[in-house]
């Protein structure tokens, strides 16, 4: 069963930046496809965040950019928080 993806306003803004770079866009789309099937699939590796972003998960799009999302198991929902630069 596929998980539902929900995007924050920041993630929507980030997606327009990704669209300008074909390589990044393709990689991000592949990661989104994978997490929609299983948000905890490995590989590619993921990192559970701590501090202000505790509970969120980060995956590398490339060396600089990351896909950051939260998983809500009871609703089978994935909220995409960021898709550009390092999480803040």
PDB file of N, CA, C and O in Angstrom:
ATOM      1  N   UNK A   1       0.841  -1.184   0.000  1.00  0.00           N
ATOM      2  CA  UNK A   1       0.000   0.000   0.000  1.00  0.00           C
ATOM      3  C   UNK A   1       0.884   1.245   0.000  1.00  0.00           C
ATOM      4  O   UNK A   1       1.836   1.336   0.775  1.00  0.00           O
ATOM      5  N   UNK A   2       0.573   2.180  -0.852  1.00  0.00           N
ATOM      6  CA  UNK A   2       1.366   3.390  -1.011  1.00  0.00           C
ATOM      7  C   UNK A   2       0.986   4.425   0.047  1.00  0.00           C
ATOM      8  O   UNK A   2      -0.186   4.574   0.395  1.00  0.00           O
ATOM      9  N   UNK A   3       1.981   5.128   0.544  1.00  0.00           N
ATOM     10  CA  UNK A   3       1.774   6.196   1.524  1.00  0.00           C
ATOM     11  C   UNK A   3       1.380   7.473   0.792  1.00  0.00           C
ATOM     12  O   UNK A   3       1.750   7.666  -0.366  1.00  0.00           O
ATOM     13  N   UNK A   4       0.636   8.338   1.459  1.00  0.00           N
ATOM     14  CA  UNK A   4       0.250   9.631   0.896  1.00  0.00           C
ATOM     15  C   UNK A   4       1.356  10.644   1.177  1.00  0.00           C
ATOM     16  O   UNK A   4       1.855  10.731   2.298  1.00  0.00           O
ATOM     17  N   UNK A   5       1.733  11.402   0.160  1.00  0.00           N
ATOM     18  CA  UNK A   5       2.737  12.459   0.313  1.00  0.00           C
ATOM     19  C   UNK A   5       2.036  13.804   0.415  1.00  0.00           C
ATOM     20  O   UNK A   5       1.148  14.119  -0.378  1.00  0.00           O
ATOM     21  N   UNK A   6       2.448  14.591   1.399  1.00  0.00           N
ATOM     22  CA  UNK A   6       1.909  15.937   1.602  1.00  0.00           C
ATOM     23  C   UNK A   6       3.107  16.881   1.651  1.00  0.00           C
ATOM     24  O   UNK A   6       4.111  16.570   2.292  1.00  0.00           O
ATOM     25  N   UNK A   7       3.015  18.018   0.990  1.00  0.00           N
ATOM     26  CA  UNK A   7       4.137  18.944   0.886  1.00  0.00           C
ATOM     27  C   UNK A   7       3.853  20.233   1.660  1.00  0.00           C
ATOM     28  O   UNK A   7       2.759  20.790   1.568  1.00  0.00           O
ATOM     29  N   UNK A   8       4.842  20.702   2.421  1.00  0.00           N
ATOM     30  CA  UNK A   8       4.722  21.993   3.085  1.00  0.00           C
ATOM     31  C   UNK A   8       4.936  23.095   2.051  1.00  0.00           C
ATOM     32  O   UNK A   8       5.370  22.823   0.932  1.00  0.00           O
ATOM     33  N   UNK A   9       4.637  24.331   2.421  1.00  0.00           N
ATOM     34  CA  UNK A   9       4.870  25.460   1.517  1.00  0.00           C
ATOM     35  C   UNK A   9       6.345  25.551   1.144  1.00  0.00           C
ATOM     36  O   UNK A   9       6.683  25.837  -0.004  1.00  0.00           O
ATOM     37  N   UNK A  10       7.225  25.305   2.118  1.00  0.00           N
ATOM     38  CA  UNK A  10       8.659  25.361   1.856  1.00  0.00           C
ATOM     39  C   UNK A  10       9.070  24.276   0.862  1.00  0.00           C
ATOM     40  O   UNK A  10       9.894  24.527  -0.016  1.00  0.00           O
ATOM     41  N   UNK A  11       8.515  23.094   0.988  1.00  0.00           N
ATOM     42  CA  UNK A  11       8.824  22.009   0.061  1.00  0.00           C
ATOM     43  C   UNK A  11       8.348  22.353  -1.350  1.00  0.00           C
ATOM     44  O   UNK A  11       9.018  22.023  -2.328  1.00  0.00           O
ATOM     45  N   UNK A  12       7.194  23.013  -1.459  1.00  0.00           N
ATOM     46  CA  UNK A  12       6.707  23.452  -2.767  1.00  0.00           C
ATOM     47  C   UNK A  12       7.678  24.453  -3.399  1.00  0.00           C
ATOM     48  O   UNK A  12       7.969  24.376  -4.593  1.00  0.00           O
ATOM     49  N   UNK A  13       8.178  25.393  -2.587  1.00  0.00           N
ATOM     50  CA  UNK A  13       9.151  26.364  -3.088  1.00  0.00           C
ATOM     51  C   UNK A  13      10.425  25.654  -3.519  1.00  0.00           C
ATOM     52  O   UNK A  13      11.005  25.969  -4.557  1.00  0.00           O
ATOM     53  N   UNK A  14      10.855  24.687  -2.705  1.00  0.00           N
ATOM     54  CA  UNK A  14      12.072  23.946  -3.012  1.00  0.00           C
ATOM     55  C   UNK A  14      11.935  23.155  -4.313  1.00  0.00           C
ATOM     56  O   UNK A  14      12.906  23.003  -5.055  1.00  0.00           O
ATOM     57  N   UNK A  15      10.738  22.656  -4.588  1.00  0.00           N
ATOM     58  CA  UNK A  15      10.541  21.859  -5.802  1.00  0.00           C
ATOM     59  C   UNK A  15      10.738  22.700  -7.062  1.00  0.00           C
ATOM     60  O   UNK A  15      11.179  22.174  -8.085  1.00  0.00           O
ATOM     61  N   UNK A  16      10.421  23.991  -7.009  1.00  0.00           N
ATOM     62  CA  UNK A  16      10.657  24.848  -8.174  1.00  0.00           C
ATOM     63  C   UNK A  16      12.152  25.036  -8.403  1.00  0.00           C
ATOM     64  O   UNK A  16      12.600  25.129  -9.546  1.00  0.00           O
ATOM     65  N   UNK A  17      12.922  25.092  -7.324  1.00  0.00           N
ATOM     66  CA  UNK A  17      14.375  25.187  -7.463  1.00  0.00           C
ATOM     67  C   UNK A  17      14.935  23.903  -8.047  1.00  0.00           C
ATOM     68  O   UNK A  17      15.833  23.941  -8.889  1.00  0.00           O
ATOM     69  N   UNK A  18      14.414  22.771  -7.610  1.00  0.00           N
ATOM     70  CA  UNK A  18      14.867  21.479  -8.132  1.00  0.00           C
ATOM     71  C   UNK A  18      14.549  21.340  -9.616  1.00  0.00           C
ATOM     72  O   UNK A  18      15.321  20.747 -10.370  1.00  0.00           O
ATOM     73  N   UNK A  19      13.422  21.882 -10.026  1.00  0.00           N
ATOM     74  CA  UNK A  19      13.009  21.765 -11.424  1.00  0.00           C
ATOM     75  C   UNK A  19      14.006  22.413 -12.372  1.00  0.00           C
ATOM     76  O   UNK A  19      14.094  22.030 -13.539  1.00  0.00           O
ATOM     77  N   UNK A  20      14.755  23.387 -11.881  1.00  0.00           N
ATOM     78  CA  UNK A  20      15.746  24.081 -12.715  1.00  0.00           C
ATOM     79  C   UNK A  20      16.995  23.229 -12.934  1.00  0.00           C
ATOM     80  O   UNK A  20      17.813  23.547 -13.797  1.00  0.00           O
ATOM     81  N   UNK A  21      17.149  22.169 -12.177  1.00  0.00           N
ATOM     82  CA  UNK A  21      18.320  21.300 -12.301  1.00  0.00           C
ATOM     83  C   UNK A  21      17.857  19.877 -12.607  1.00  0.00           C
ATOM     84  O   UNK A  21      17.425  19.163 -11.701  1.00  0.00           O
ATOM     85  N   UNK A  22      17.940  19.454 -13.867  1.00  0.00           N
ATOM     86  CA  UNK A  22      17.415  18.147 -14.261  1.00  0.00           C
ATOM     87  C   UNK A  22      17.971  16.967 -13.453  1.00  0.00           C
ATOM     88  O   UNK A  22      17.228  16.042 -13.127  1.00  0.00           O
ATOM     89  N   UNK A  23      19.244  16.990 -13.135  1.00  0.00           N
ATOM     90  CA  UNK A  23      19.832  15.893 -12.367  1.00  0.00           C
ATOM     91  C   UNK A  23      19.263  15.801 -10.965  1.00  0.00           C
ATOM     92  O   UNK A  23      18.970  14.710 -10.477  1.00  0.00           O
ATOM     93  N   UNK A  24      19.106  16.950 -10.314  1.00  0.00           N
ATOM     94  CA  UNK A  24      18.547  16.976  -8.963  1.00  0.00           C
ATOM     95  C   UNK A  24      17.072  16.606  -8.973  1.00  0.00           C
ATOM     96  O   UNK A  24      16.595  15.893  -8.091  1.00  0.00           O
ATOM     97  N   UNK A  25      16.363  17.091  -9.967  1.00  0.00           N
ATOM     98  CA  UNK A  25      14.930  16.808 -10.058  1.00  0.00           C
ATOM     99  C   UNK A  25      14.692  15.308 -10.192  1.00  0.00           C
ATOM    100  O   UNK A  25      13.824  14.757  -9.515  1.00  0.00           O
ATOM    101  N   UNK A  26      15.445  14.650 -11.047  1.00  0.00           N
ATOM    102  CA  UNK A  26      15.285  13.209 -11.257  1.00  0.00           C
ATOM    103  C   UNK A  26      15.605  12.429  -9.984  1.00  0.00           C
ATOM    104  O   UNK A  26      14.889  11.492  -9.633  1.00  0.00           O
ATOM    105  N   UNK A  27      16.660  12.807  -9.305  1.00  0.00           N
ATOM    106  CA  UNK A  27      17.052  12.129  -8.066  1.00  0.00           C
ATOM    107  C   UNK A  27      15.986  12.326  -6.986  1.00  0.00           C
ATOM    108  O   UNK A  27      15.629  11.377  -6.289  1.00  0.00           O
ATOM    109  N   UNK A  28      15.479  13.552  -6.845  1.00  0.00           N
ATOM    110  CA  UNK A  28      14.438  13.836  -5.853  1.00  0.00           C
ATOM    111  C   UNK A  28      13.164  13.056  -6.169  1.00  0.00           C
ATOM    112  O   UNK A  28      12.531  12.516  -5.261  1.00  0.00           O
ATOM    113  N   UNK A  29      12.781  12.990  -7.437  1.00  0.00           N
ATOM    114  CA  UNK A  29      11.582  12.246  -7.821  1.00  0.00           C
ATOM    115  C   UNK A  29      11.734  10.756  -7.496  1.00  0.00           C
ATOM    116  O   UNK A  29      10.783  10.111  -7.056  1.00  0.00           O
ATOM    117  N   UNK A  30      12.920  10.226  -7.714  1.00  0.00           N
ATOM    118  CA  UNK A  30      13.175   8.822  -7.392  1.00  0.00           C
ATOM    119  C   UNK A  30      13.068   8.577  -5.884  1.00  0.00           C
ATOM    120  O   UNK A  30      12.483   7.582  -5.457  1.00  0.00           O
ATOM    121  N   UNK A  31      13.635   9.485  -5.077  1.00  0.00           N
ATOM    122  CA  UNK A  31      13.534   9.359  -3.622  1.00  0.00           C
ATOM    123  C   UNK A  31      12.077   9.447  -3.169  1.00  0.00           C
ATOM    124  O   UNK A  31      11.651   8.677  -2.308  1.00  0.00           O
ATOM    125  N   UNK A  32      11.318  10.366  -3.732  1.00  0.00           N
ATOM    126  CA  UNK A  32       9.902  10.504  -3.377  1.00  0.00           C
ATOM    127  C   UNK A  32       9.121   9.245  -3.745  1.00  0.00           C
ATOM    128  O   UNK A  32       8.235   8.821  -3.003  1.00  0.00           O
ATOM    129  N   UNK A  33       9.448   8.654  -4.882  1.00  0.00           N
ATOM    130  CA  UNK A  33       8.793   7.409  -5.301  1.00  0.00           C
ATOM    131  C   UNK A  33       9.099   6.289  -4.310  1.00  0.00           C
ATOM    132  O   UNK A  33       8.210   5.524  -3.935  1.00  0.00           O
ATOM    133  N   UNK A  34      10.359   6.196  -3.887  1.00  0.00           N
ATOM    134  CA  UNK A  34      10.767   5.155  -2.938  1.00  0.00           C
ATOM    135  C   UNK A  34      10.099   5.325  -1.573  1.00  0.00           C
ATOM    136  O   UNK A  34       9.602   4.354  -1.001  1.00  0.00           O
ATOM    137  N   UNK A  35      10.085   6.549  -1.051  1.00  0.00           N
ATOM    138  CA  UNK A  35       9.505   6.738   0.291  1.00  0.00           C
ATOM    139  C   UNK A  35       7.990   6.586   0.264  1.00  0.00           C
ATOM    140  O   UNK A  35       7.396   6.256   1.290  1.00  0.00           O
ATOM    141  N   UNK A  36       7.347   6.815  -0.875  1.00  0.00           N
ATOM    142  CA  UNK A  36       5.898   6.605  -0.973  1.00  0.00           C
ATOM    143  C   UNK A  36       5.558   5.124  -0.838  1.00  0.00           C
ATOM    144  O   UNK A  36       4.466   4.769  -0.395  1.00  0.00           O
ATOM    145  N   UNK A  37       6.494   4.268  -1.221  1.00  0.00           N
ATOM    146  CA  UNK A  37       6.315   2.822  -1.080  1.00  0.00           C
ATOM    147  C   UNK A  37       6.668   2.382   0.342  1.00  0.00           C
ATOM    148  O   UNK A  37       5.914   1.644   0.977  1.00  0.00           O
ATOM    149  N   UNK A  38       7.831   2.847   0.841  1.00  0.00           N
ATOM    150  CA  UNK A  38       8.291   2.507   2.188  1.00  0.00           C
ATOM    151  C   UNK A  38       9.188   3.635   2.697  1.00  0.00           C
ATOM    152  O   UNK A  38      10.314   3.779   2.221  1.00  0.00           O
ATOM    153  N   UNK A  39       8.714   4.438   3.653  1.00  0.00           N
ATOM    154  CA  UNK A  39       9.502   5.591   4.120  1.00  0.00           C
ATOM    155  C   UNK A  39      10.786   5.206   4.852  1.00  0.00           C
ATOM    156  O   UNK A  39      11.640   6.059   5.092  1.00  0.00           O
ATOM    157  N   UNK A  40      10.928   3.927   5.207  1.00  0.00           N
ATOM    158  CA  UNK A  40      12.114   3.482   5.925  1.00  0.00           C
ATOM    159  C   UNK A  40      12.992   2.546   5.087  1.00  0.00           C
ATOM    160  O   UNK A  40      13.879   1.887   5.631  1.00  0.00           O
ATOM    161  N   UNK A  41      12.757   2.479   3.769  1.00  0.00           N
ATOM    162  CA  UNK A  41      13.539   1.559   2.935  1.00  0.00           C
ATOM    163  C   UNK A  41      15.024   1.937   2.970  1.00  0.00           C
ATOM    164  O   UNK A  41      15.396   3.104   3.093  1.00  0.00           O
ATOM    165  N   UNK A  42      15.841   0.908   2.858  1.00  0.00           N
ATOM    166  CA  UNK A  42      17.284   1.093   2.897  1.00  0.00           C
ATOM    167  C   UNK A  42      17.892   0.130   1.906  1.00  0.00           C
ATOM    168  O   UNK A  42      17.594  -1.056   2.049  1.00  0.00           O
ATOM    169  N   UNK A  43      18.693   0.466   0.931  1.00  0.00           N
ATOM    170  CA  UNK A  43      19.199   1.777   0.565  1.00  0.00           C
ATOM    171  C   UNK A  43      18.147   2.584  -0.186  1.00  0.00           C
ATOM    172  O   UNK A  43      17.119   2.023  -0.564  1.00  0.00           O
ATOM    173  N   UNK A  44      18.356   3.847  -0.412  1.00  0.00           N
ATOM    174  CA  UNK A  44      19.468   4.672   0.076  1.00  0.00           C
ATOM    175  C   UNK A  44      19.324   4.919   1.576  1.00  0.00           C
ATOM    176  O   UNK A  44      18.216   4.917   2.113  1.00  0.00           O
ATOM    177  N   UNK A  45      20.443   5.127   2.233  1.00  0.00           N
ATOM    178  CA  UNK A  45      20.402   5.303   3.689  1.00  0.00           C
ATOM    179  C   UNK A  45      19.665   6.582   4.094  1.00  0.00           C
ATOM    180  O   UNK A  45      19.608   7.557   3.345  1.00  0.00           O
ATOM    181  N   UNK A  46      19.113   6.541   5.285  1.00  0.00           N
ATOM    182  CA  UNK A  46      18.450   7.724   5.835  1.00  0.00           C
ATOM    183  C   UNK A  46      19.025   8.015   7.213  1.00  0.00           C
ATOM    184  O   UNK A  46      19.685   7.176   7.826  1.00  0.00           O
ATOM    185  N   UNK A  47      18.755   9.222   7.678  1.00  0.00           N
ATOM    186  CA  UNK A  47      19.260   9.670   8.974  1.00  0.00           C
ATOM    187  C   UNK A  47      18.091  10.248   9.764  1.00  0.00           C
ATOM    188  O   UNK A  47      17.365  11.109   9.268  1.00  0.00           O
ATOM    189  N   UNK A  48      17.914   9.772  10.994  1.00  0.00           N
ATOM    190  CA  UNK A  48      16.894  10.355  11.871  1.00  0.00           C
ATOM    191  C   UNK A  48      17.489  11.609  12.494  1.00  0.00           C
ATOM    192  O   UNK A  48      18.591  11.576  13.042  1.00  0.00           O
ATOM    193  N   UNK A  49      16.764  12.702  12.409  1.00  0.00           N
ATOM    194  CA  UNK A  49      17.275  13.982  12.876  1.00  0.00           C
ATOM    195  C   UNK A  49      17.008  14.175  14.361  1.00  0.00           C
ATOM    196  O   UNK A  49      16.108  13.563  14.936  1.00  0.00           O
ATOM    197  N   UNK A  50      17.808  15.035  14.961  1.00  0.00           N
ATOM    198  CA  UNK A  50      17.680  15.347  16.389  1.00  0.00           C
ATOM    199  C   UNK A  50      17.543  16.856  16.551  1.00  0.00           C
ATOM    200  O   UNK A  50      17.586  17.599  15.571  1.00  0.00           O
ATOM    201  N   UNK A  51      17.381  17.296  17.773  1.00  0.00           N
ATOM    202  CA  UNK A  51      17.270  18.735  18.033  1.00  0.00           C
ATOM    203  C   UNK A  51      15.922  19.269  17.612  1.00  0.00           C
ATOM    204  O   UNK A  51      14.891  18.645  17.862  1.00  0.00           O
ATOM    205  N   UNK A  52      15.929  20.439  16.966  1.00  0.00           N
ATOM    206  CA  UNK A  52      14.691  21.085  16.531  1.00  0.00           C
ATOM    207  C   UNK A  52      13.917  20.236  15.523  1.00  0.00           C
ATOM    208  O   UNK A  52      12.694  20.336  15.428  1.00  0.00           O
ATOM    209  N   UNK A  53      14.626  19.413  14.785  1.00  0.00           N
ATOM    210  CA  UNK A  53      13.997  18.590  13.750  1.00  0.00           C
ATOM    211  C   UNK A  53      13.777  17.151  14.226  1.00  0.00           C
ATOM    212  O   UNK A  53      13.628  16.245  13.405  1.00  0.00           O
ATOM    213  N   UNK A  54      13.756  16.937  15.527  1.00  0.00           N
ATOM    214  CA  UNK A  54      13.595  15.592  16.079  1.00  0.00           C
ATOM    215  C   UNK A  54      12.321  14.954  15.536  1.00  0.00           C
ATOM    216  O   UNK A  54      11.258  15.574  15.513  1.00  0.00           O
ATOM    217  N   UNK A  55      12.448  13.726  15.108  1.00  0.00           N
ATOM    218  CA  UNK A  55      11.319  13.002  14.542  1.00  0.00           C
ATOM    219  C   UNK A  55      11.297  13.022  13.027  1.00  0.00           C
ATOM    220  O   UNK A  55      10.591  12.226  12.408  1.00  0.00           O
ATOM    221  N   UNK A  56      12.062  13.922  12.421  1.00  0.00           N
ATOM    222  CA  UNK A  56      12.131  13.999  10.963  1.00  0.00           C
ATOM    223  C   UNK A  56      13.220  13.059  10.447  1.00  0.00           C
ATOM    224  O   UNK A  56      14.112  12.645  11.188  1.00  0.00           O
ATOM    225  N   UNK A  57      13.124  12.740   9.181  1.00  0.00           N
ATOM    226  CA  UNK A  57      14.086  11.857   8.520  1.00  0.00           C
ATOM    227  C   UNK A  57      14.688  12.619   7.349  1.00  0.00           C
ATOM    228  O   UNK A  57      13.995  13.357   6.648  1.00  0.00           O
ATOM    229  N   UNK A  58      15.986  12.429   7.146  1.00  0.00           N
ATOM    230  CA  UNK A  58      16.703  13.103   6.074  1.00  0.00           C
ATOM    231  C   UNK A  58      17.346  12.078   5.150  1.00  0.00           C
ATOM    232  O   UNK A  58      17.907  11.081   5.605  1.00  0.00           O
ATOM    233  N   UNK A  59      17.259  12.330   3.858  1.00  0.00           N
ATOM    234  CA  UNK A  59      17.953  11.530   2.843  1.00  0.00           C
ATOM    235  C   UNK A  59      18.657  12.488   1.896  1.00  0.00           C
ATOM    236  O   UNK A  59      18.144  13.563   1.585  1.00  0.00           O
ATOM    237  N   UNK A  60      19.825  12.091   1.448  1.00  0.00           N
ATOM    238  CA  UNK A  60      20.595  12.933   0.528  1.00  0.00           C
ATOM    239  C   UNK A  60      20.032  12.876  -0.888  1.00  0.00           C
ATOM    240  O   UNK A  60      19.790  11.801  -1.437  1.00  0.00           O
ATOM    241  N   UNK A  61      19.830  14.056  -1.463  1.00  0.00           N
ATOM    242  CA  UNK A  61      19.544  14.156  -2.890  1.00  0.00           C
ATOM    243  C   UNK A  61      20.892  14.174  -3.615  1.00  0.00           C
ATOM    244  O   UNK A  61      21.095  13.477  -4.609  1.00  0.00           O
ATOM    245  N   UNK A  62      21.799  14.985  -3.090  1.00  0.00           N
ATOM    246  CA  UNK A  62      23.194  14.989  -3.514  1.00  0.00           C
ATOM    247  C   UNK A  62      24.026  15.409  -2.305  1.00  0.00           C
ATOM    248  O   UNK A  62      23.532  15.386  -1.178  1.00  0.00           O
ATOM    249  N   UNK A  63      25.249  15.782  -2.521  1.00  0.00           N
ATOM    250  CA  UNK A  63      26.126  16.117  -1.391  1.00  0.00           C
ATOM    251  C   UNK A  63      25.619  17.307  -0.574  1.00  0.00           C
ATOM    252  O   UNK A  63      25.795  17.354   0.644  1.00  0.00           O
ATOM    253  N   UNK A  64      24.997  18.253  -1.246  1.00  0.00           N
ATOM    254  CA  UNK A  64      24.546  19.474  -0.574  1.00  0.00           C
ATOM    255  C   UNK A  64      23.070  19.433  -0.175  1.00  0.00           C
ATOM    256  O   UNK A  64      22.710  19.888   0.911  1.00  0.00           O
ATOM    257  N   UNK A  65      22.233  18.902  -1.030  1.00  0.00           N
ATOM    258  CA  UNK A  65      20.787  18.991  -0.845  1.00  0.00           C
ATOM    259  C   UNK A  65      20.205  17.727  -0.227  1.00  0.00           C
ATOM    260  O   UNK A  65      20.690  16.618  -0.448  1.00  0.00           O
ATOM    261  N   UNK A  66      19.138  17.935   0.564  1.00  0.00           N
ATOM    262  CA  UNK A  66      18.529  16.831   1.290  1.00  0.00           C
ATOM    263  C   UNK A  66      17.006  16.860   1.161  1.00  0.00           C
ATOM    264  O   UNK A  66      16.392  17.915   0.999  1.00  0.00           O
ATOM    265  N   UNK A  67      16.436  15.692   1.236  1.00  0.00           N
ATOM    266  CA  UNK A  67      14.995  15.528   1.323  1.00  0.00           C
ATOM    267  C   UNK A  67      14.692  15.258   2.794  1.00  0.00           C
ATOM    268  O   UNK A  67      15.183  14.282   3.360  1.00  0.00           O
ATOM    269  N   UNK A  68      13.889  16.114   3.409  1.00  0.00           N
ATOM    270  CA  UNK A  68      13.562  15.981   4.831  1.00  0.00           C
ATOM    271  C   UNK A  68      12.050  15.782   4.946  1.00  0.00           C
ATOM    272  O   UNK A  68      11.265  16.535   4.371  1.00  0.00           O
ATOM    273  N   UNK A  69      11.658  14.747   5.703  1.00  0.00           N
ATOM    274  CA  UNK A  69      10.239  14.438   5.823  1.00  0.00           C
ATOM    275  C   UNK A  69       9.914  13.838   7.184  1.00  0.00           C
ATOM    276  O   UNK A  69      10.796  13.350   7.891  1.00  0.00           O
ATOM    277  N   UNK A  70       8.629  13.885   7.538  1.00  0.00           N
ATOM    278  CA  UNK A  70       8.110  13.273   8.766  1.00  0.00           C
ATOM    279  C   UNK A  70       7.120  12.190   8.368  1.00  0.00           C
ATOM    280  O   UNK A  70       6.410  12.315   7.370  1.00  0.00           O
ATOM    281  N   UNK A  71       7.085  11.126   9.162  1.00  0.00           N
ATOM    282  CA  UNK A  71       6.196  10.004   8.897  1.00  0.00           C
ATOM    283  C   UNK A  71       5.131   9.944   9.986  1.00  0.00           C
ATOM    284  O   UNK A  71       5.445   9.968  11.176  1.00  0.00           O
ATOM    285  N   UNK A  72       3.875   9.865   9.570  1.00  0.00           N
ATOM    286  CA  UNK A  72       2.742   9.724  10.476  1.00  0.00           C
ATOM    287  C   UNK A  72       2.115   8.353  10.199  1.00  0.00           C
ATOM    288  O   UNK A  72       1.280   8.207   9.307  1.00  0.00           O
ATOM    289  N   UNK A  73       2.533   7.358  10.979  1.00  0.00           N
ATOM    290  CA  UNK A  73       2.146   5.967  10.727  1.00  0.00           C
ATOM    291  C   UNK A  73       0.642   5.745  10.797  1.00  0.00           C
ATOM    292  O   UNK A  73       0.086   5.029   9.964  1.00  0.00           O
ATOM    293  N   UNK A  74      -0.026   6.348  11.779  1.00  0.00           N
ATOM    294  CA  UNK A  74      -1.460   6.104  11.957  1.00  0.00           C
ATOM    295  C   UNK A  74      -2.284   6.580  10.758  1.00  0.00           C
ATOM    296  O   UNK A  74      -3.337   6.014  10.462  1.00  0.00           O
ATOM    297  N   UNK A  75      -1.807   7.614  10.072  1.00  0.00           N
ATOM    298  CA  UNK A  75      -2.523   8.156   8.916  1.00  0.00           C
ATOM    299  C   UNK A  75      -1.941   7.679   7.590  1.00  0.00           C
ATOM    300  O   UNK A  75      -2.481   7.978   6.525  1.00  0.00           O
ATOM    301  N   UNK A  76      -0.812   6.918   7.661  1.00  0.00           N
ATOM    302  CA  UNK A  76      -0.066   6.508   6.467  1.00  0.00           C
ATOM    303  C   UNK A  76       0.234   7.735   5.600  1.00  0.00           C
ATOM    304  O   UNK A  76      -0.012   7.754   4.394  1.00  0.00           O
ATOM    305  N   UNK A  77       0.778   8.759   6.271  1.00  0.00           N
ATOM    306  CA  UNK A  77       1.060  10.044   5.652  1.00  0.00           C
ATOM    307  C   UNK A  77       2.531  10.395   5.810  1.00  0.00           C
ATOM    308  O   UNK A  77       3.121  10.190   6.871  1.00  0.00           O
ATOM    309  N   UNK A  78       3.110  10.922   4.751  1.00  0.00           N
ATOM    310  CA  UNK A  78       4.481  11.441   4.786  1.00  0.00           C
ATOM    311  C   UNK A  78       4.401  12.916   4.457  1.00  0.00           C
ATOM    312  O   UNK A  78       3.940  13.290   3.379  1.00  0.00           O
ATOM    313  N   UNK A  79       4.850  13.764   5.380  1.00  0.00           N
ATOM    314  CA  UNK A  79       4.871  15.210   5.161  1.00  0.00           C
ATOM    315  C   UNK A  79       6.282  15.606   4.768  1.00  0.00           C
ATOM    316  O   UNK A  79       7.211  15.505   5.569  1.00  0.00           O
ATOM    317  N   UNK A  80       6.440  16.058   3.527  1.00  0.00           N
ATOM    318  CA  UNK A  80       7.738  16.492   3.020  1.00  0.00           C
ATOM    319  C   UNK A  80       7.959  17.924   3.489  1.00  0.00           C
ATOM    320  O   UNK A  80       7.179  18.824   3.176  1.00  0.00           O
ATOM    321  N   UNK A  81       9.049  18.121   4.253  1.00  0.00           N
ATOM    322  CA  UNK A  81       9.338  19.429   4.838  1.00  0.00           C
ATOM    323  C   UNK A  81      10.260  20.272   3.964  1.00  0.00           C
ATOM    324  O   UNK A  81      10.016  21.461   3.761  1.00  0.00           O
ATOM    325  N   UNK A  82      11.320  19.653   3.451  1.00  0.00           N
ATOM    326  CA  UNK A  82      12.334  20.376   2.670  1.00  0.00           C
ATOM    327  C   UNK A  82      12.857  19.488   1.559  1.00  0.00           C
ATOM    328  O   UNK A  82      12.859  18.261   1.667  1.00  0.00           O
ATOM    329  N   UNK A  83      13.306  20.135   0.479  1.00  0.00           N
ATOM    330  CA  UNK A  83      13.958  19.403  -0.608  1.00  0.00           C
ATOM    331  C   UNK A  83      15.130  20.188  -1.176  1.00  0.00           C
ATOM    332  O   UNK A  83      15.553  19.936  -2.304  1.00  0.00           O
ATOM    333  N   UNK A  84      15.651  21.121  -0.425  1.00  0.00           N
ATOM    334  CA  UNK A  84      16.723  21.958  -0.936  1.00  0.00           C
ATOM    335  C   UNK A  84      17.657  22.326   0.202  1.00  0.00           C
ATOM    336  O   UNK A  84      17.211  22.514   1.333  1.00  0.00           O
ATOM    337  N   UNK A  85      18.923  22.428  -0.079  1.00  0.00           N
ATOM    338  CA  UNK A  85      19.962  22.786   0.875  1.00  0.00           C
ATOM    339  C   UNK A  85      19.847  22.015   2.186  1.00  0.00           C
ATOM    340  O   UNK A  85      19.004  21.128   2.316  1.00  0.00           O
ATOM    341  N   UNK A  86      20.657  22.339   3.112  1.00  0.00           N
ATOM    342  CA  UNK A  86      20.677  21.633   4.377  1.00  0.00           C
ATOM    343  C   UNK A  86      19.514  22.089   5.234  1.00  0.00           C
ATOM    344  O   UNK A  86      19.118  23.254   5.180  1.00  0.00           O
ATOM    345  N   UNK A  87      18.965  21.185   6.023  1.00  0.00           N
ATOM    346  CA  UNK A  87      17.831  21.516   6.874  1.00  0.00           C
ATOM    347  C   UNK A  87      18.203  22.605   7.860  1.00  0.00           C
ATOM    348  O   UNK A  87      19.354  22.696   8.289  1.00  0.00           O
ATOM    349  N   UNK A  88      17.231  23.430   8.220  1.00  0.00           N
ATOM    350  CA  UNK A  88      17.460  24.548   9.127  1.00  0.00           C
ATOM    351  C   UNK A  88      16.690  24.356  10.407  1.00  0.00           C
ATOM    352  O   UNK A  88      16.758  25.201  11.300  1.00  0.00           O
TER     353      UNK A  88
END
